[in-house]
Structure formats: C-alpha cells, structure tokens
Amino acid sequence: MAAGARVTDDIEEIEPPPTPDGRGAPETPPPEAAAQDGAGASMEIHRPKAAHSWREFLIEIGTIVIGILIALSLEQAVEALHEHSLAREAREAIDAEMQVDLDRVAYRLSQQACVDKRLNQISGLLATWAGGQGPPPGLAVGDPGDVALVAQRWQANLNSGRFSRQPAKAQGEQAAFYTDVAVLDDMQKREHYVWSDLRTLELGPDVLRADQRPSLVSALQTARTLSGDVRQLGQQALEIGKSAGLTPRPMQEIAILGTSCRPLIPSAAAGP
C-alpha cells in the first residue's frame, strides 16, 4: 500500500495472479465438496426418487409385493420340508413299534392249536369228573403265554400332533391296528388269569373237592371265548400289518412263555 494512502473499513478482494498460460487460477472447491468427492470414490449413495407417474408407482409397489411373496413362498417351503421330516420320523417310530406288537401277536397265534387242544383235554377231564372220576395226579395244564403289547410311541405321536402329519392311509392303518392291540392286550391278560383258575386241576385229587368243579367249568367256558376272540383279533392285526408292509419275525423276548403245547401228564409222556 502506498504511503499516505487512506485506510478505510472496506477490504477489497484481491484476485490471485494469472497463470503462465494467461488464465486465472483454478477455483478451490469448498471443504464440504472435497469431502463429498473423496467419499464418492468408494461408495455412491443414490437418494430415492419419488414416482413421477402412476406407472412408476405401480412398478415400485409390484416389486415390493413380489419380494414379499417370494419370501413367504420360501418360508412355506422350509416349513413343508420340516413337516415332511417330522411325519417321516413319526412313521418310522410307529412302524418300529407296530413291528414289535406284530411279532408278539404272531407268537400268541402260533400257540393257538395247542391252546385249543388243551382246552378240549380239560373239558374231557371235567366230563369224567362229573361221572365220579376225579382228575388224575401230576397234571400240567400249562399257559397260552402272555406277551405285553405296547403303544407308547403311537400315543406319544398322537399327543404331539405328529400323527396327523402322516398320510391318511397310514393314519387309518395305525388307528385300526392299535385299536386291535388295545383289545388284544386286555384279552391276553384276562386269558392268563382264567388259565390260572384252570391250573387248579394241577392240585390233584387229594386237594380238589367236588364243589370246585362248577367254577372250573365256568373258567373253561371263559377260556374258550377268550381264545376264539384272540384268534380273530390276532388275525385281523396281522392283516393290517401286512397292508402296512410289515411281516412278523421270530420273537426274541417273551414275557410269559406259552406252555400249552407240553404234555398234559408229563410223567405219562416220559414213559417208564
């Protein structure tokens, strides 16, 4: 500034000197713009634009709806796979239990011919007793056998709701099978107890009294009725198992072994 010049409050903006090529110096961008340029090198952010027409609006809405439908479809597909897995697990567990019951029913039916024969022999003993000749000593009446039938897995799947996830055919077969199993299990228990009454004959003539004969006749009739019912329901259970693709196997474990096939008078069978 020249000497003697008057100082005022006005500050004049001093322009930068021109560049060698005659043009003015490039303008320095503001700090905010420089920061934005640096960020733009790594990521671009696009602000959503408002729809300018009904066509654009419907396209955006359609895109959202399609995305939601795809998400719901995937969720339903995953749920269907889960339900299918649960149904398969339930079917496998119930089939395994049905196989066990089927084996036990088949074992009981394998004793049926001996059971019927032994009941006929007991009937003959009671007939001769009515004529005044008491039962001979050394009898071995035996037992038709008792194998407990189970339904725990089926009941557990029924209570949990997995039973209803199976095909209708499988549900029908299982319901029919386990209905028979429940009745058969009760019949076998009653049959076992009534044969206990019939084994009173094993006490021999020294213990038996004539007034005991009527109760034994009644027990014999009950045993015949139960035997026929067990045969009928057992065959029905085997047929249901067959339709479900199950075949009886030889039993490995037996609760009460059937002994009605053994001789009624073991000493006579052994001979002298």
VEXMIFI-524787 format. One record per residue (C-alpha): y, z, x; residue in three letters. Coordinates in steps of 0.05 Angstrom, whole numbers, m for minus. Example, Ala and Ser with C-alpha at 12.3 -4.5 7.8 and 13.67 -1.06 7.14 Angstrom:
% residues 2
R    north       up     east   code
R      m90      156      246    ALA
R      m21      143      273    SER
***
This chain:
% residues 272
R    north       up     east   code
R        0        0        0    MET
R       69      m19       28    ALA
R      116       37       50    ALA
R      167       55       m2    GLY
R      126       30      m59    ALA
R      130       69     m124    ARG
R       68      107     m143    VAL
R       51      103     m216    THR
R       m5      132     m260    ASP
R      m33       63     m272    ASP
R      m93       46     m228    ILE
R     m105      m27     m221    GLU
R     m176      m52     m219    GLU
R     m188      m83     m151    ILE
R     m235     m142     m154    GLU
R     m286     m149      m97    PRO
R     m272     m203      m46    PRO
R     m303     m271      m58    PRO
R     m368     m290      m25    THR
R     m370     m343       30    PRO
R     m391     m396      m20    ASP
R     m328     m383      m59    GLY
R     m360     m349     m118    ARG
R     m347     m278     m139    GLY
R     m395     m222     m121    ALA
R     m452     m213     m170    PRO
R     m442     m161     m222    GLU
R     m481      m96     m212    THR
R     m523      m80     m272    PRO
R     m514      m12     m304    PRO
R     m565       42     m285    PRO
R     m597       40     m354    GLU
R     m611      m34     m348    ALA
R     m640      m26     m278    ALA
R     m687       28     m303    ALA
R     m710      m16     m360    GLN
R     m723      m75     m312    ASP
R     m765      m31     m267    GLY
R     m807       m5     m326    ALA
R     m816      m76     m353    GLY
R     m852      m96     m290    ALA
R     m912      m53     m310    SER
R     m911      m49     m386    MET
R     m877      m85     m443    GLU
R     m861      m49     m507    ILE
R     m852      m91     m569    HIS
R     m817      m59     m626    ARG
R     m849      m72     m694    PRO
R     m814     m125     m733    LYS
R     m802     m119     m807    ALA
R     m834     m171     m851    ALA
R     m783     m225     m869    HIS
R     m824     m253     m927    SER
R     m877     m235     m978    TRP
R     m927     m278     m939    ARG
R     m917     m238     m875    GLU
R     m921     m173     m914    PHE
R     m987     m193     m947    LEU
R    m1016     m215     m880    ILE
R    m1000     m147     m850    GLU
R    m1029     m110     m910    ILE
R    m1091     m154     m908    GLY
R    m1101     m139     m834    THR
R    m1097      m64     m847    ILE
R    m1146      m68     m906    VAL
R    m1196     m110     m867    ILE
R    m1194      m60     m810    GLY
R    m1207       m2     m857    ILE
R    m1265      m39     m890    LEU
R    m1296      m55     m822    ILE
R    m1291       19     m803    ALA
R    m1323       41     m868    LEU
R    m1379      m10     m861    SER
R    m1395       14     m791    LEU
R    m1395       86     m815    GLU
R    m1443       68     m872    GLN
R    m1488       30     m824    ALA
R    m1493       91     m778    VAL
R    m1506      136     m838    GLU
R    m1560       88     m863    ALA
R    m1595       89     m795    LEU
R    m1592      165     m796    HIS
R    m1621      168     m866    GLU
R    m1676      120     m846    HIS
R    m1693      163     m786    SER
R    m1696      226     m830    LEU
R    m1741      190     m881    ALA
R    m1788      167     m825    ARG
R    m1793      237     m796    GLU
R    m1807      266     m865    ALA
R    m1861      214     m879    ARG
R    m1895      226     m812    GLU
R    m1895      302     m822    ALA
R    m1922      297     m893    ILE
R    m1975      245     m874    ASP
R    m2000      292     m819    ALA
R    m2006      349     m869    GLU
R    m2039      305     m921    MET
R    m2090      285     m868    GLN
R    m2108      357     m856    VAL
R    m2117      370     m930    ASP
R    m2156      306     m938    LEU
R    m2204      328     m883    ASP
R    m2215      395     m917    ARG
R    m2226      365     m986    VAL
R    m2276      316     m957    ALA
R    m2313      374     m924    TYR
R    m2318      411     m990    ARG
R    m2344      349    m1026    LEU
R    m2396      339     m971    SER
R    m2426      406     m995    GLN
R    m2428      384    m1068    GLN
R    m2501      361    m1072    ALA
R    m2524      427    m1042    CYS
R    m2478      466    m1088    VAL
R    m2507      433    m1150    ASP
R    m2578      443    m1125    LYS
R    m2566      516    m1110    ARG
R    m2536      528    m1180    LEU
R    m2598      497    m1211    ASN
R    m2642      543    m1169    GLN
R    m2602      604    m1192    ILE
R    m2609      580    m1263    SER
R    m2684      578    m1254    GLY
R    m2684      649    m1226    LEU
R    m2645      675    m1285    LEU
R    m2692      640    m1333    ALA
R    m2754      673    m1302    THR
R    m2717      739    m1303    TRP
R    m2708      731    m1378    ALA
R    m2783      725    m1383    GLY
R    m2793      791    m1348    GLY
R    m2799      770    m1276    GLN
R    m2741      794    m1233    GLY
R    m2710      757    m1175    PRO
R    m2753      757    m1112    PRO
R    m2730      794    m1050    PRO
R    m2699      760     m989    GLY
R    m2654      711    m1026    LEU
R    m2596      677     m990    ALA
R    m2552      648    m1045    VAL
R    m2500      623     m995    GLY
R    m2430      597    m1008    ASP
R    m2399      529    m1022    PRO
R    m2347      541     m968    GLY
R    m2273      554     m974    ASP
R    m2221      514     m936    VAL
R    m2149      532     m949    ALA
R    m2106      473     m969    LEU
R    m2035      471     m944    VAL
R    m1969      444     m970    ALA
R    m1916      476     m925    GLN
R    m1888      412     m895    ARG
R    m1884      377     m961    TRP
R    m1850      437     m993    GLN
R    m1800      442     m935    ALA
R    m1782      368     m941    ASN
R    m1776      375    m1016    LEU
R    m1728      434    m1010    ASN
R    m1686      400     m955    SER
R    m1678      335     m995    GLY
R    m1714      292     m944    ARG
R    m1770      278     m994    PHE
R    m1722      238    m1038    SER
R    m1703      194     m979    ARG
R    m1772      163     m977    GLN
R    m1793      101    m1016    PRO
R    m1811      112    m1089    ALA
R    m1884       93    m1077    LYS
R    m1891      145    m1023    ALA
R    m1858      198    m1066    GLN
R    m1906      183    m1124    GLY
R    m1968      186    m1079    GLU
R    m1946      251    m1047    GLN
R    m1928      285    m1113    ALA
R    m1995      266    m1143    ALA
R    m2033      287    m1081    PHE
R    m2000      355    m1074    TYR
R    m2008      368    m1149    THR
R    m2083      359    m1140    ASP
R    m2082      400    m1076    VAL
R    m2049      459    m1111    ALA
R    m2101      459    m1167    VAL
R    m2159      449    m1118    LEU
R    m2136      506    m1074    ASP
R    m2136      553    m1134    ASP
R    m2204      528    m1157    MET
R    m2235      538    m1089    GLN
R    m2211      610    m1087    LYS
R    m2239      624    m1156    ARG
R    m2304      588    m1137    GLU
R    m2311      632    m1075    HIS
R    m2303      695    m1116    TYR
R    m2352      674    m1171    VAL
R    m2404      658    m1118    TRP
R    m2394      728    m1092    SER
R    m2417      751    m1161    ASP
R    m2477      705    m1157    LEU
R    m2496      734    m1089    ARG
R    m2512      798    m1127    THR
R    m2581      767    m1133    LEU
R    m2590      779    m1058    GLU
R    m2594      854    m1072    LEU
R    m2666      844    m1094    GLY
R    m2709      873    m1149    PRO
R    m2704      944    m1122    ASP
R    m2629      946    m1137    VAL
R    m2618      897    m1193    LEU
R    m2622      921    m1266    ARG
R    m2637      881    m1327    ALA
R    m2569      895    m1357    ASP
R    m2537      857    m1299    GLN
R    m2569      791    m1319    ARG
R    m2517      772    m1373    PRO
R    m2459      779    m1324    SER
R    m2496      735    m1275    LEU
R    m2508      683    m1329    VAL
R    m2433      683    m1343    SER
R    m2418      676    m1269    ALA
R    m2466      618    m1264    LEU
R    m2432      581    m1321    GLN
R    m2363      592    m1289    THR
R    m2390      567    m1222    ALA
R    m2417      503    m1255    ARG
R    m2350      490    m1289    THR
R    m2311      500    m1224    LEU
R    m2360      457    m1186    SER
R    m2350      399    m1233    GLY
R    m2274      406    m1232    ASP
R    m2273      410    m1156    VAL
R    m2315      347    m1152    ARG
R    m2269      308    m1199    GLN
R    m2203      330    m1169    LEU
R    m2230      323    m1099    GLY
R    m2250      250    m1111    GLN
R    m2182      238    m1141    GLN
R    m2147      267    m1079    ALA
R    m2189      222    m1034    LEU
R    m2168      161    m1074    GLU
R    m2095      180    m1068    ILE
R    m2103      190     m993    GLY
R    m2137      122     m988    LYS
R    m2079       88    m1023    SER
R    m2032      122     m973    ALA
R    m2073       94     m915    GLY
R    m2108      159     m897    LEU
R    m2182      166     m883    THR
R    m2220      233     m879    PRO
R    m2241      256     m810    ARG
R    m2295      306     m789    PRO
R    m2267      377     m795    MET
R    m2258      417     m732    GLN
R    m2237      484     m763    GLU
R    m2267      514     m826    ILE
R    m2243      578     m858    ALA
R    m2309      596     m893    ILE
R    m2369      554     m874    LEU
R    m2410      526     m931    GLY
R    m2480      554     m931    THR
R    m2508      530     m997    SER
R    m2549      477     m960    CYS
R    m2591      531     m926    ARG
R    m2658      552     m956    PRO
R    m2654      598    m1016    LEU
R    m2710      640     m987    ILE
R    m2704      635     m911    PRO
R    m2769      672     m898    SER
R    m2809      623     m941    ALA
R    m2777      564     m905    ALA
R    m2794      593     m837    ALA
R    m2867      597     m856    GLY
R    m2920      644     m828    PRO
***
